[in-house]
Amino acid sequence: MRFVPTFAVLAICHAALALPAEQLEKRDRVQGFDISHYQPTVNYQGAYNSGARFVIIKATEGTTYIDPKFSQHYNGATAAGLIRGGYHFARPSSSSGAAQATYFLTHGGGWSGDGRTLPGMLDMEYGSATQGGTCYGLSRASMVNWITSFVNTYHAKTSRWPMIYTTNDWWNTCTGNSNAFSSTCPLVLARYSTAGPGTISGGWPYQTIWQNSDSYTYGGDSDFFNGPLTGLKRLATG
């Protein structure tokens, strides 16, 4: 996942056993990371041996792109004993949320109750000028409807709510700080800082995962699950 701004929000549609953001340094947390084809070589076993227990891997983008490293990353993570899951990079200007959720599910974004598979994550980021700008040319209401279409389709086909990844700034700008997903979708706040996760928008009381850095020793971006390993396993199990 890549962000132009310093602050980012990872939103994952519901997280059990996570604690409020202000308690971040007062309880257990679990190291993890996220990767894509931008990291062709990843030391999965080194990450596990150092204490990481989960990884989120790019699977798809829009309805035309499959990450060429997805299978390699997924298999490597599995062999190392990591809890793993896929994420979908949204392109709201190109097709419906339902269509993109279906594409994601067909190409690596599914979920199974094996205790090692995270629910899929919807990656909401800034659009380029050629894609309609920051909000992909959609109004705030239309963007909320697009996200709703995606998450409802995913839930209908897996029984799980997908994770949503976005920045605090993007969420406020493109959804009007909608709280439509705060009771279903787990939130992951990505803020590149050592000072804590910062402001949480969208009505979520806490973040489920904090993306704290765009650099992780063993590959990709650094993430922390907000709670103990038992909570992370609960998120995977459903």
Secondary structure, DSSP 8 states (H G I E B T S, - for coil): ---SSSEEEEEES--TT---GGGGGGS--EEEEEE-TT-S---HHHHHHTT--EEEEEEEETTTEE-TTHHHHHHHHHHHT-EEEEEEE--TTTS-HHHHHHHHHHTT----SSSSB---EEE-----GGGTTTTTT--HHHHHHHHHHHHHHHHHHHSS--EEEE-HHHHHHHHSS--TTTTTS-EEEEE--SS------TT-SS-SEEEEES--TTSSEEEEESS-HHHHHHHHH-
